[in-house]
Amino acid sequence: MATTARRGPYFCGIDAAMDVVSGKWKSLILWELHEYGVRRFAQLRRGLPGVSEKMLVQQLREMEEEGLVHREVFPEVPPKVEYSLTEHGVSLNRALAALGVRGTERIERIGAGKVPVPAP
Protein backbone atom coordinates (compact mmCIF):
# COMPACT_ATOMS: atom_id res chain seq x y z
CA MET A 1 0.00 0.00 0.00
CA ALA A 2 1.34 3.43 -0.90
CA THR A 3 1.71 5.88 1.91
CA THR A 4 1.08 9.61 1.78
CA ALA A 5 4.18 10.42 3.84
CA ARG A 6 6.86 12.18 1.82
CA ARG A 7 9.82 10.28 3.30
CA GLY A 8 12.12 13.26 2.56
CA PRO A 9 14.00 15.20 1.58
CA TYR A 10 13.16 17.45 4.51
CA PHE A 11 14.05 21.05 5.25
CA CYS A 12 14.46 20.45 8.99
CA GLY A 13 13.50 18.16 11.85
CA ILE A 14 10.13 19.85 12.33
CA ASP A 15 9.32 19.21 8.67
CA ALA A 16 10.11 15.49 9.10
CA ALA A 17 8.13 15.24 12.36
CA MET A 18 5.07 17.00 10.95
CA ASP A 19 5.14 14.69 7.92
CA VAL A 20 4.42 11.79 10.30
CA VAL A 21 1.34 13.44 11.87
CA SER A 22 0.06 15.29 8.81
CA GLY A 23 -3.67 15.35 8.35
CA LYS A 24 -6.52 16.13 10.69
CA TRP A 25 -6.95 12.75 12.39
CA LYS A 26 -3.50 11.33 13.16
CA SER A 27 -2.74 13.59 16.11
CA LEU A 28 -6.24 12.96 17.47
CA ILE A 29 -5.79 9.19 17.12
CA LEU A 30 -2.50 9.52 19.03
CA TRP A 31 -4.30 11.47 21.76
CA GLU A 32 -7.18 8.97 21.94
CA LEU A 33 -4.83 6.00 22.29
CA HIS A 34 -2.71 7.85 24.85
CA GLU A 35 -5.74 8.91 26.88
CA TYR A 36 -7.58 5.56 26.88
CA GLY A 37 -4.93 2.94 26.04
CA VAL A 38 -5.88 -0.06 23.93
CA ARG A 39 -8.94 0.66 21.77
CA ARG A 40 -11.01 -1.29 19.31
CA PHE A 41 -11.92 0.28 15.97
CA ALA A 42 -15.49 1.18 17.00
CA GLN A 43 -14.23 2.79 20.21
CA LEU A 44 -11.79 4.93 18.22
CA ARG A 45 -14.53 5.93 15.81
CA ARG A 46 -16.87 6.95 18.66
CA GLY A 47 -14.06 8.91 20.30
CA LEU A 48 -13.39 10.89 17.11
CA PRO A 49 -16.73 12.39 16.04
CA GLY A 50 -16.72 13.34 12.38
CA VAL A 51 -14.16 10.80 11.14
CA SER A 52 -15.43 8.48 8.43
CA GLU A 53 -14.76 4.76 8.58
CA LYS A 54 -12.70 4.97 5.39
CA MET A 55 -10.56 7.83 6.71
CA LEU A 56 -9.98 6.14 10.07
CA VAL A 57 -8.89 2.91 8.36
CA GLN A 58 -6.52 4.86 6.09
CA GLN A 59 -5.01 6.88 8.92
CA LEU A 60 -4.54 3.81 11.14
CA ARG A 61 -2.83 1.92 8.29
CA GLU A 62 -0.45 4.81 7.66
CA MET A 63 0.30 5.11 11.37
CA GLU A 64 0.95 1.37 11.55
CA GLU A 65 3.35 1.62 8.58
CA GLU A 66 5.12 4.50 10.33
CA GLY A 67 5.49 2.41 13.50
CA LEU A 68 3.28 4.64 15.67
CA VAL A 69 0.41 2.20 16.20
CA HIS A 70 0.32 -1.53 16.88
CA ARG A 71 -2.60 -3.47 15.40
CA GLU A 72 -3.43 -6.80 16.99
CA VAL A 73 -5.91 -9.15 15.33
CA PHE A 74 -7.50 -11.86 17.46
CA PRO A 75 -8.65 -15.02 15.63
CA GLU A 76 -12.29 -14.84 16.66
CA VAL A 77 -15.65 -14.65 14.93
CA PRO A 78 -16.46 -11.86 14.51
CA PRO A 79 -12.85 -10.66 14.18
CA LYS A 80 -11.54 -8.61 17.08
CA VAL A 81 -8.89 -5.97 16.33
CA GLU A 82 -7.23 -3.76 18.93
CA TYR A 83 -5.00 -0.74 18.45
CA SER A 84 -2.39 0.59 20.84
CA LEU A 85 0.56 2.96 20.76
CA THR A 86 4.02 1.63 20.08
CA GLU A 87 7.00 3.03 21.96
CA HIS A 88 7.56 5.31 18.93
CA GLY A 89 3.95 6.54 19.23
CA VAL A 90 4.35 7.17 22.97
CA SER A 91 7.54 9.11 22.27
CA LEU A 92 5.82 11.21 19.61
CA ASN A 93 2.97 11.98 22.03
CA ARG A 94 5.53 13.22 24.57
CA ALA A 95 7.02 15.49 21.91
CA LEU A 96 3.54 16.84 21.03
CA ALA A 97 2.67 17.57 24.68
CA ALA A 98 4.06 21.11 24.56
CA LEU A 99 1.99 21.80 21.44
CA GLY A 100 -1.09 20.57 23.32
CA VAL A 101 -0.35 22.98 26.18
CA ARG A 102 -0.03 25.81 23.67
CA GLY A 103 -3.34 24.81 22.08
CA THR A 104 -5.11 24.74 25.47
CA GLU A 105 -3.78 28.24 26.19
CA ARG A 106 -5.15 29.41 22.83
CA ILE A 107 -8.57 27.86 23.56
CA GLU A 108 -8.71 29.79 26.83
CA ARG A 109 -7.37 33.01 25.27
CA ILE A 110 -9.92 33.13 22.45
CA GLY A 111 -12.76 31.63 24.49
CA ALA A 112 -13.38 28.83 22.03
CA GLY A 113 -14.13 26.11 24.56
CA LYS A 114 -13.29 22.47 24.05
CA VAL A 115 -15.28 19.92 22.11
CA PRO A 116 -16.98 17.59 24.60
CA VAL A 117 -15.20 14.24 24.79
CA PRO A 118 -17.57 11.24 24.74
CA ALA A 119 -17.35 8.81 27.64
CA PRO A 120 -15.24 5.70 26.91
N, CA, C and O atoms as a GROMACS GRO file, in nm:
protein
  480
    1MET      N    1   0.084  -0.118   0.000
    1MET     CA    2   0.000   0.000   0.000
    1MET      C    3   0.088   0.124   0.000
    1MET      O    4   0.184   0.132   0.078
    2ALA      N    5   0.058   0.218  -0.085
    2ALA     CA    6   0.134   0.343  -0.090
    2ALA      C    7   0.096   0.430   0.028
    2ALA      O    8  -0.019   0.434   0.072
    3THR      N    9   0.195   0.500   0.078
    3THR     CA   10   0.171   0.588   0.191
    3THR      C   11   0.175   0.732   0.144
    3THR      O   12   0.236   0.763   0.041
    4THR      N   13   0.110   0.821   0.217
    4THR     CA   14   0.108   0.961   0.178
    4THR      C   15   0.225   1.037   0.236
    4THR      O   16   0.247   1.152   0.200
    5ALA      N   17   0.302   0.975   0.325
    5ALA     CA   18   0.418   1.042   0.384
    5ALA      C   19   0.522   1.067   0.275
    5ALA      O   20   0.541   0.984   0.186
    6ARG      N   21   0.588   1.181   0.283
    6ARG     CA   22   0.686   1.218   0.182
    6ARG      C   23   0.812   1.134   0.189
    6ARG      O   24   0.868   1.097   0.086
    7ARG      N   25   0.857   1.103   0.310
    7ARG     CA   26   0.982   1.028   0.330
    7ARG      C   27   1.104   1.107   0.282
    7ARG      O   28   1.203   1.047   0.240
    8GLY      N   29   1.098   1.240   0.288
    8GLY     CA   30   1.212   1.326   0.256
    8GLY      C   31   1.215   1.362   0.110
    8GLY      O   32   1.134   1.312   0.032
    9PRO      N   33   1.306   1.448   0.071
    9PRO     CA   34   1.400   1.520   0.158
    9PRO      C   35   1.325   1.625   0.242
    9PRO      O   36   1.222   1.678   0.200
   10TYR      N   37   1.379   1.652   0.358
   10TYR     CA   38   1.316   1.745   0.451
   10TYR      C   39   1.402   1.870   0.468
   10TYR      O   40   1.524   1.867   0.451
   11PHE      N   41   1.335   1.980   0.501
   11PHE     CA   42   1.405   2.105   0.526
   11PHE      C   43   1.468   2.108   0.664
   11PHE      O   44   1.575   2.166   0.683
   12CYS      N   45   1.399   2.045   0.761
   12CYS     CA   46   1.446   2.045   0.899
   12CYS      C   47   1.375   1.936   0.975
   12CYS      O   48   1.289   1.867   0.920
   13GLY      N   49   1.410   1.919   1.102
   13GLY     CA   50   1.350   1.816   1.185
   13GLY      C   51   1.201   1.834   1.204
   13GLY      O   52   1.126   1.737   1.209
   14ILE      N   53   1.156   1.959   1.216
   14ILE     CA   54   1.013   1.985   1.233
   14ILE      C   55   0.937   1.940   1.109
   14ILE      O   56   0.828   1.884   1.119
   15ASP      N   57   0.994   1.964   0.993
   15ASP     CA   58   0.932   1.921   0.867
   15ASP      C   59   0.914   1.770   0.866
   15ASP      O   60   0.808   1.720   0.830
   16ALA      N   61   1.018   1.696   0.907
   16ALA     CA   62   1.011   1.549   0.910
   16ALA      C   63   0.910   1.501   1.013
   16ALA      O   64   0.835   1.407   0.987
   17ALA      N   65   0.907   1.565   1.130
   17ALA     CA   66   0.813   1.524   1.236
   17ALA      C   67   0.668   1.552   1.195
   17ALA      O   68   0.581   1.468   1.218
   18MET      N   69   0.643   1.666   1.135
   18MET     CA   70   0.507   1.700   1.095
   18MET      C   71   0.459   1.612   0.980
   18MET      O   72   0.339   1.591   0.964
   19ASP      N   73   0.551   1.561   0.900
   19ASP     CA   74   0.514   1.469   0.792
   19ASP      C   75   0.448   1.343   0.849
   19ASP      O   76   0.358   1.286   0.788
   20VAL      N   77   0.494   1.300   0.966
   20VAL     CA   78   0.442   1.179   1.030
   20VAL      C   79   0.300   1.201   1.081
   20VAL      O   80   0.219   1.108   1.077
   21VAL      N   81   0.267   1.320   1.129
   21VAL     CA   82   0.134   1.344   1.187
   21VAL      C   83   0.050   1.436   1.099
   21VAL      O   84  -0.044   1.500   1.147
   22SER      N   85   0.083   1.443   0.970
   22SER     CA   86   0.007   1.529   0.881
   22SER      C   87  -0.137   1.479   0.870
   22SER      O   88  -0.163   1.360   0.883
   23GLY      N   89  -0.226   1.570   0.845
   23GLY     CA   90  -0.367   1.535   0.835
   23GLY      C   91  -0.440   1.565   0.964
   23GLY      O   92  -0.378   1.580   1.070
   24LYS      N   93  -0.569   1.573   0.955
   24LYS     CA   94  -0.652   1.613   1.069
   24LYS      C   95  -0.659   1.507   1.179
   24LYS      O   96  -0.666   1.542   1.296
   25TRP      N   97  -0.658   1.379   1.144
   25TRP     CA   98  -0.695   1.275   1.239
   25TRP      C   99  -0.579   1.208   1.312
   25TRP      O  100  -0.600   1.155   1.421
   26LYS      N  101  -0.460   1.209   1.256
   26LYS     CA  102  -0.350   1.133   1.316
   26LYS      C  103  -0.315   1.181   1.457
   26LYS      O  104  -0.298   1.099   1.548
   27SER      N  105  -0.306   1.309   1.476
   27SER     CA  106  -0.274   1.359   1.611
   27SER      C  107  -0.388   1.328   1.708
   27SER      O  108  -0.363   1.303   1.826
   28LEU      N  109  -0.511   1.329   1.660
   28LEU     CA  110  -0.624   1.296   1.747
   28LEU      C  111  -0.629   1.147   1.779
   28LEU      O  112  -0.670   1.108   1.889
   29ILE      N  113  -0.589   1.063   1.685
   29ILE     CA  114  -0.579   0.920   1.712
   29ILE      C  115  -0.470   0.895   1.816
   29ILE      O  116  -0.489   0.815   1.908
   30LEU      N  117  -0.357   0.964   1.803
   30LEU     CA  118  -0.250   0.952   1.903
   30LEU      C  119  -0.302   0.991   2.040
   30LEU      O  120  -0.275   0.922   2.138
   31TRP      N  121  -0.376   1.101   2.048
   31TRP     CA  122  -0.430   1.147   2.176
   31TRP      C  123  -0.528   1.044   2.233
   31TRP      O  124  -0.521   1.011   2.352
   32GLU      N  125  -0.616   0.994   2.149
   32GLU     CA  126  -0.718   0.897   2.194
   32GLU      C  127  -0.652   0.771   2.251
   32GLU      O  128  -0.692   0.722   2.356
   33LEU      N  129  -0.551   0.720   2.181
   33LEU     CA  130  -0.483   0.600   2.229
   33LEU      C  131  -0.400   0.628   2.355
   33LEU      O  132  -0.387   0.541   2.441
   34HIS      N  133  -0.346   0.748   2.364
   34HIS     CA  134  -0.271   0.785   2.485
   34HIS      C  135  -0.367   0.798   2.604
   34HIS      O  136  -0.338   0.749   2.714
   35GLU      N  137  -0.478   0.862   2.581
   35GLU     CA  138  -0.574   0.890   2.688
   35GLU      C  139  -0.642   0.763   2.740
   35GLU      O  140  -0.662   0.749   2.860
   36TYR      N  141  -0.678   0.672   2.650
   36TYR     CA  142  -0.758   0.556   2.688
   36TYR      C  143  -0.687   0.422   2.673
   36TYR      O  144  -0.743   0.319   2.711
   37GLY      N  145  -0.566   0.420   2.619
   37GLY     CA  146  -0.493   0.294   2.604
   37GLY      C  147  -0.542   0.213   2.486
   37GLY      O  148  -0.577   0.270   2.382
   38VAL      N  149  -0.546   0.084   2.501
   38VAL     CA  150  -0.588  -0.006   2.393
   38VAL      C  151  -0.734   0.023   2.356
   38VAL      O  152  -0.820   0.032   2.443
   39ARG      N  153  -0.758   0.037   2.225
   39ARG     CA  154  -0.894   0.066   2.177
   39ARG      C  155  -0.927  -0.022   2.057
   39ARG      O  156  -0.840  -0.054   1.975
   40ARG      N  157  -1.052  -0.061   2.050
   40ARG     CA  158  -1.101  -0.129   1.931
   40ARG      C  159  -1.144  -0.023   1.830
   40ARG      O  160  -1.161   0.094   1.864
   41PHE      N  161  -1.161  -0.066   1.705
   41PHE     CA  162  -1.192   0.028   1.597
   41PHE      C  163  -1.316   0.112   1.629
   41PHE      O  164  -1.315   0.234   1.614
   42ALA      N  165  -1.424   0.046   1.672
   42ALA     CA  166  -1.549   0.118   1.700
   42ALA      C  167  -1.531   0.219   1.813
   42ALA      O  168  -1.592   0.326   1.810
   43GLN      N  169  -1.449   0.186   1.912
   43GLN     CA  170  -1.423   0.279   2.021
   43GLN      C  171  -1.348   0.402   1.970
   43GLN      O  172  -1.379   0.515   2.009
   44LEU      N  173  -1.251   0.380   1.882
   44LEU     CA  174  -1.179   0.493   1.822
   44LEU      C  175  -1.274   0.580   1.742
   44LEU      O  176  -1.270   0.703   1.751
   45ARG      N  177  -1.360   0.518   1.665
   45ARG     CA  178  -1.454   0.593   1.581
   45ARG      C  179  -1.549   0.677   1.666
   45ARG      O  180  -1.578   0.792   1.632
   46ARG      N  181  -1.599   0.619   1.776
   46ARG     CA  182  -1.687   0.695   1.866
   46ARG      C  183  -1.612   0.810   1.934
   46ARG      O  184  -1.670   0.916   1.960
   47GLY      N  185  -1.485   0.789   1.963
   47GLY     CA  186  -1.406   0.891   2.030
   47GLY      C  187  -1.361   1.004   1.940
   47GLY      O  188  -1.310   1.105   1.987
   48LEU      N  189  -1.381   0.988   1.809
   48LEU     CA  190  -1.339   1.089   1.711
   48LEU      C  191  -1.459   1.128   1.624
   48LEU      O  192  -1.464   1.092   1.506
   49PRO      N  193  -1.554   1.201   1.681
   49PRO     CA  194  -1.673   1.239   1.605
   49PRO      C  195  -1.635   1.312   1.475
   49PRO      O  196  -1.554   1.404   1.475
   50GLY      N  197  -1.697   1.268   1.367
   50GLY     CA  198  -1.672   1.334   1.238
   50GLY      C  199  -1.580   1.254   1.146
   50GLY      O  200  -1.579   1.279   1.026
   51VAL      N  201  -1.504   1.159   1.200
   51VAL     CA  202  -1.416   1.080   1.114
   51VAL      C  203  -1.498   0.972   1.044
   51VAL      O  204  -1.581   0.906   1.107
   52SER      N  205  -1.474   0.954   0.915
   52SER     CA  206  -1.543   0.848   0.842
   52SER      C  207  -1.469   0.717   0.865
   52SER      O  208  -1.351   0.716   0.901
   53GLU      N  209  -1.539   0.608   0.843
   53GLU     CA  210  -1.476   0.476   0.858
   53GLU      C  211  -1.357   0.463   0.763
   53GLU      O  212  -1.251   0.415   0.802
   54LYS      N  213  -1.376   0.506   0.639
   54LYS     CA  214  -1.270   0.497   0.539
   54LYS      C  215  -1.147   0.577   0.581
   54LYS      O  216  -1.034   0.528   0.570
   55MET      N  217  -1.168   0.698   0.630
   55MET     CA  218  -1.056   0.783   0.671
   55MET      C  219  -0.984   0.725   0.792
   55MET      O  220  -0.861   0.727   0.798
   56LEU      N  221  -1.060   0.672   0.888
   56LEU     CA  222  -0.998   0.614   1.007
   56LEU      C  223  -0.914   0.492   0.969
   56LEU      O  224  -0.803   0.477   1.019
   57VAL      N  225  -0.965   0.407   0.882
   57VAL     CA  226  -0.889   0.291   0.836
   57VAL      C  227  -0.760   0.337   0.769
   57VAL      O  228  -0.653   0.283   0.797
   58GLN      N  229  -0.769   0.436   0.682
   58GLN     CA  230  -0.653   0.486   0.609
   58GLN      C  231  -0.548   0.543   0.705
   58GLN      O  232  -0.430   0.513   0.694
   59GLN      N  233  -0.593   0.625   0.798
   59GLN     CA  234  -0.501   0.688   0.892
   59GLN      C  235  -0.434   0.583   0.982
   59GLN      O  236  -0.314   0.592   1.008
   60LEU      N  237  -0.510   0.487   1.030
   60LEU     CA  238  -0.454   0.381   1.114
   60LEU      C  239  -0.351   0.298   1.037
   60LEU      O  240  -0.248   0.261   1.092
   61ARG      N  241  -0.379   0.268   0.911
   61ARG     CA  242  -0.283   0.192   0.829
   61ARG      C  243  -0.153   0.270   0.811
   61ARG      O  244  -0.044   0.214   0.824
   62GLU      N  245  -0.165   0.399   0.782
   62GLU     CA  246  -0.045   0.481   0.766
   62GLU      C  247   0.034   0.491   0.896
   62GLU      O  248   0.157   0.487   0.896
   63MET      N  249  -0.037   0.502   1.008
   63MET     CA  250   0.030   0.511   1.137
   63MET      C  251   0.096   0.378   1.173
   63MET      O  252   0.201   0.376   1.238
   64GLU      N  253   0.034   0.268   1.132
   64GLU     CA  254   0.095   0.137   1.155
   64GLU      C  255   0.222   0.123   1.072
   64GLU      O  256   0.324   0.075   1.122
   65GLU      N  257   0.217   0.165   0.946
   65GLU     CA  258   0.335   0.162   0.858
   65GLU      C  259   0.448   0.246   0.916
   65GLU      O  260   0.566   0.210   0.904
   66GLU      N  261   0.413   0.358   0.977
   66GLU     CA  262   0.512   0.450   1.033
   66GLU      C  263   0.566   0.399   1.167
   66GLU      O  264   0.664   0.454   1.219
   67GLY      N  265   0.503   0.296   1.224
   67GLY     CA  266   0.549   0.241   1.350
   67GLY      C  267   0.496   0.313   1.472
   67GLY      O  268   0.552   0.300   1.581
   68LEU      N  269   0.387   0.389   1.456
   68LEU     CA  270   0.328   0.464   1.568
   68LEU      C  271   0.223   0.382   1.641
   68LEU      O  272   0.204   0.398   1.762
   69VAL      N  273   0.155   0.295   1.567
   69VAL     CA  274   0.041   0.220   1.620
   69VAL      C  275   0.065   0.071   1.598
   69VAL      O  276   0.115   0.029   1.494
   70HIS      N  277   0.028  -0.007   1.698
   70HIS     CA  278   0.032  -0.153   1.688
   70HIS      C  279  -0.111  -0.202   1.667
   70HIS      O  280  -0.202  -0.162   1.740
   71ARG      N  281  -0.129  -0.288   1.570
   71ARG     CA  282  -0.260  -0.347   1.540
   71ARG      C  283  -0.253  -0.495   1.572
   71ARG      O  284  -0.170  -0.568   1.516
   72GLU      N  285  -0.340  -0.540   1.662
   72GLU     CA  286  -0.343  -0.680   1.699
   72GLU      C  287  -0.478  -0.740   1.660
   72GLU      O  288  -0.583  -0.691   1.700
   73VAL      N  289  -0.471  -0.845   1.580
   73VAL     CA  290  -0.591  -0.915   1.533
   73VAL      C  291  -0.604  -1.044   1.611
   73VAL      O  292  -0.511  -1.124   1.618
   74PHE      N  293  -0.722  -1.065   1.671
   74PHE     CA  294  -0.750  -1.186   1.745
   74PHE      C  295  -0.832  -1.279   1.657
   74PHE      O  296  -0.930  -1.236   1.596
   75PRO      N  297  -0.794  -1.407   1.650
   75PRO     CA  298  -0.865  -1.502   1.562
   75PRO      C  299  -0.998  -1.546   1.624
   75PRO      O  300  -1.010  -1.655   1.679
   76GLU      N  301  -1.096  -1.459   1.613
   76GLU     CA  302  -1.229  -1.484   1.666
   76GLU      C  303  -1.332  -1.456   1.558
   76GLU      O  304  -1.300  -1.395   1.456
   77VAL      N  305  -1.453  -1.500   1.582
   77VAL     CA  306  -1.565  -1.465   1.493
   77VAL      C  307  -1.670  -1.397   1.579
   77VAL      O  308  -1.722  -1.460   1.672
   78PRO      N  309  -1.705  -1.273   1.552
   78PRO     CA  310  -1.646  -1.186   1.451
   78PRO      C  311  -1.504  -1.145   1.489
   78PRO      O  312  -1.467  -1.152   1.606
   79PRO      N  313  -1.424  -1.102   1.391
   79PRO     CA  314  -1.285  -1.066   1.418
   79PRO      C  315  -1.276  -0.953   1.522
   79PRO      O  316  -1.355  -0.859   1.521
   80LYS      N  317  -1.179  -0.964   1.607
   80LYS     CA  318  -1.154  -0.861   1.708
   80LYS      C  319  -1.018  -0.801   1.677
   80LYS      O  320  -0.918  -0.873   1.666
   81VAL      N  321  -1.013  -0.668   1.663
   81VAL     CA  322  -0.889  -0.597   1.633
   81VAL      C  323  -0.871  -0.487   1.737
   81VAL      O  324  -0.964  -0.411   1.764
   82GLU      N  325  -0.753  -0.480   1.794
   82GLU     CA  326  -0.723  -0.376   1.893
   82GLU      C  327  -0.603  -0.295   1.847
   82GLU      O  328  -0.510  -0.347   1.784
   83TYR      N  329  -0.607  -0.166   1.879
   83TYR     CA  330  -0.500  -0.074   1.845
   83TYR      C  331  -0.440  -0.018   1.972
   83TYR      O  332  -0.511   0.010   2.069
   84SER      N  333  -0.309  -0.001   1.971
   84SER     CA  334  -0.238   0.059   2.084
   84SER      C  335  -0.118   0.135   2.031
   84SER      O  336  -0.077   0.117   1.916
   85LEU      N  337  -0.063   0.221   2.114
   85LEU     CA  338   0.056   0.296   2.076
   85LEU      C  339   0.180   0.209   2.089
   85LEU      O  340   0.191   0.130   2.183
   86THR      N  341   0.270   0.224   1.996
   86THR     CA  342   0.402   0.163   2.008
   86THR      C  343   0.489   0.257   2.092
   86THR      O  344   0.446   0.367   2.127
   87GLU      N  345   0.608   0.215   2.122
   87GLU     CA  346   0.700   0.303   2.196
   87GLU      C  347   0.728   0.429   2.114
   87GLU      O  348   0.743   0.538   2.171
   88HIS      N  349   0.735   0.416   1.982
   88HIS     CA  350   0.756   0.531   1.893
   88HIS      C  351   0.636   0.627   1.903
   88HIS      O  352   0.653   0.749   1.904
   89GLY      N  353   0.515   0.571   1.909
   89GLY     CA  354   0.395   0.654   1.923
   89GLY      C  355   0.390   0.726   2.056
   89GLY      O  356   0.353   0.843   2.063
   90VAL      N  357   0.429   0.656   2.164
   90VAL     CA  358   0.435   0.717   2.297
   90VAL      C  359   0.536   0.832   2.296
   90VAL      O  360   0.509   0.939   2.351
   91SER      N  361   0.649   0.809   2.236
   91SER     CA  362   0.754   0.911   2.227
   91SER      C  363   0.705   1.034   2.149
   91SER      O  364   0.730   1.147   2.189
   92LEU      N  365   0.635   1.010   2.040
   92LEU     CA  366   0.582   1.121   1.961
   92LEU      C  367   0.479   1.199   2.041
   92LEU      O  368   0.476   1.322   2.035
   93ASN      N  369   0.395   1.130   2.117
   93ASN     CA  370   0.297   1.198   2.203
   93ASN      C  371   0.367   1.288   2.304
   93ASN      O  372   0.323   1.400   2.330
   94ARG      N  373   0.477   1.239   2.362
   94ARG     CA  374   0.553   1.322   2.457
   94ARG      C  375   0.604   1.448   2.388
   94ARG      O  376   0.600   1.557   2.446
   95ALA      N  377   0.651   1.434   2.266
   95ALA     CA  378   0.702   1.549   2.191
   95ALA      C  379   0.589   1.647   2.157
   95ALA      O  380   0.613   1.768   2.150
   96LEU      N  381   0.467   1.597   2.136
   96LEU     CA  382   0.354   1.684   2.102
   96LEU      C  383   0.290   1.749   2.225
   96LEU      O  384   0.205   1.837   2.211
   97ALA      N  385   0.329   1.706   2.346
   97ALA     CA  386   0.267   1.757   2.468
   97ALA      C  387   0.275   1.909   2.479
   97ALA      O  388   0.178   1.974   2.516
   98ALA      N  389   0.390   1.966   2.448
   98ALA     CA  390   0.406   2.111   2.456
   98ALA      C  391   0.313   2.181   2.357
   98ALA      O  392   0.261   2.289   2.387
   99LEU      N  393   0.292   2.123   2.242
   99LEU     CA  394   0.200   2.180   2.144
   99LEU      C  395   0.057   2.175   2.198
   99LEU      O  396  -0.021   2.267   2.175
  100GLY      N  397   0.023   2.068   2.270
  100GLY     CA  398  -0.109   2.057   2.332
  100GLY      C  399  -0.130   2.164   2.439
  100GLY      O  400  -0.238   2.221   2.449
  101VAL      N  401  -0.027   2.191   2.517
  101VAL     CA  402  -0.035   2.298   2.618
  101VAL      C  403  -0.058   2.431   2.549
  101VAL      O  404  -0.141   2.510   2.593
  102ARG      N  405   0.014   2.456   2.443
  102ARG     CA  406  -0.003   2.581   2.367
  102ARG      C  407  -0.144   2.591   2.311
  102ARG      O  408  -0.204   2.699   2.313
  103GLY      N  409  -0.198   2.481   2.262
  103GLY     CA  410  -0.334   2.481   2.208
  103GLY      C  411  -0.438   2.509   2.316
  103GLY      O  412  -0.534   2.582   2.292
  104THR      N  413  -0.419   2.450   2.435
  104THR     CA  414  -0.511   2.474   2.547
  104THR      C  415  -0.508   2.622   2.587
  104THR      O  416  -0.613   2.680   2.616
  105GLU      N  417  -0.389   2.680   2.588
  105GLU     CA  418  -0.378   2.824   2.619
  105GLU      C  419  -0.453   2.908   2.514
  105GLU      O  420  -0.518   3.006   2.549
  106ARG      N  421  -0.444   2.869   2.389
  106ARG     CA  422  -0.515   2.941   2.283
  106ARG      C  423  -0.665   2.929   2.300
  106ARG      O  424  -0.738   3.027   2.284
  107ILE      N  425  -0.713   2.807   2.333
  107ILE     CA  426  -0.857   2.786   2.356
  107ILE      C  427  -0.907   2.882   2.463
  107ILE      O  428  -1.011   2.946   2.447
  108GLU      N  429  -0.832   2.891   2.572
  108GLU     CA  430  -0.871   2.979   2.683
  108GLU      C  431  -0.862   3.126   2.642
  108GLU      O  432  -0.948   3.206   2.678
  109ARG      N  433  -0.757   3.162   2.567
  109ARG     CA  434  -0.737   3.301   2.526
  109ARG      C  435  -0.848   3.352   2.435
  109ARG      O  436  -0.895   3.465   2.449
  110ILE      N  437  -0.890   3.267   2.340
  110ILE     CA  438  -0.992   3.313   2.245
  110ILE      C  439  -1.133   3.275   2.288
  110ILE      O  440  -1.230   3.311   2.221
  111GLY      N  441  -1.145   3.201   2.399
  111GLY     CA  442  -1.276   3.163   2.449
  111GLY      C  443  -1.350   3.065   2.362
  111GLY      O  444  -1.473   3.070   2.352
  112ALA      N  445  -1.275   2.975   2.297
  112ALA     CA  446  -1.338   2.883   2.203
  112ALA      C  447  -1.402   2.763   2.270
  112ALA      O  448  -1.492   2.701   2.213
  113GLY      N  449  -1.360   2.729   2.389
  113GLY     CA  450  -1.413   2.611   2.456
  113GLY      C  451  -1.366   2.485   2.389
  113GLY      O  452  -1.324   2.487   2.273
  114LYS      N  453  -1.372   2.375   2.459
  114LYS     CA  454  -1.329   2.247   2.405
  114LYS      C  455  -1.449   2.168   2.356
  114LYS      O  456  -1.560   2.185   2.407
  115VAL      N  457  -1.426   2.083   2.258
  115VAL     CA  458  -1.528   1.992   2.211
  115VAL      C  459  -1.550   1.889   2.319
  115VAL      O  460  -1.452   1.834   2.369
  116PRO      N  461  -1.675   1.860   2.359
  116PRO     CA  462  -1.698   1.759   2.460
  116PRO      C  463  -1.645   1.623   2.417
  116PRO      O  464  -1.665   1.581   2.303
  117VAL      N  465  -1.576   1.555   2.507
  117VAL     CA  466  -1.520   1.424   2.479
  117VAL      C  467  -1.619   1.319   2.526
  117VAL      O  468  -1.659   1.320   2.642
  118PRO      N  469  -1.661   1.227   2.435
  118PRO     CA  470  -1.757   1.124   2.474
  118PRO      C  471  -1.697   1.031   2.579
  118PRO      O  472  -1.575   1.010   2.583
  119ALA      N  473  -1.781   0.976   2.663
  119ALA     CA  474  -1.735   0.881   2.764
  119ALA      C  475  -1.684   0.754   2.696
  119ALA      O  476  -1.738   0.714   2.593
  120PRO      N  477  -1.580   0.690   2.754
  120PRO     CA  478  -1.524   0.570   2.691
  120PRO      C  479  -1.619   0.454   2.689
  120PRO      O  480  -1.585   0.347   2.639
   0.00000   0.00000   0.00000
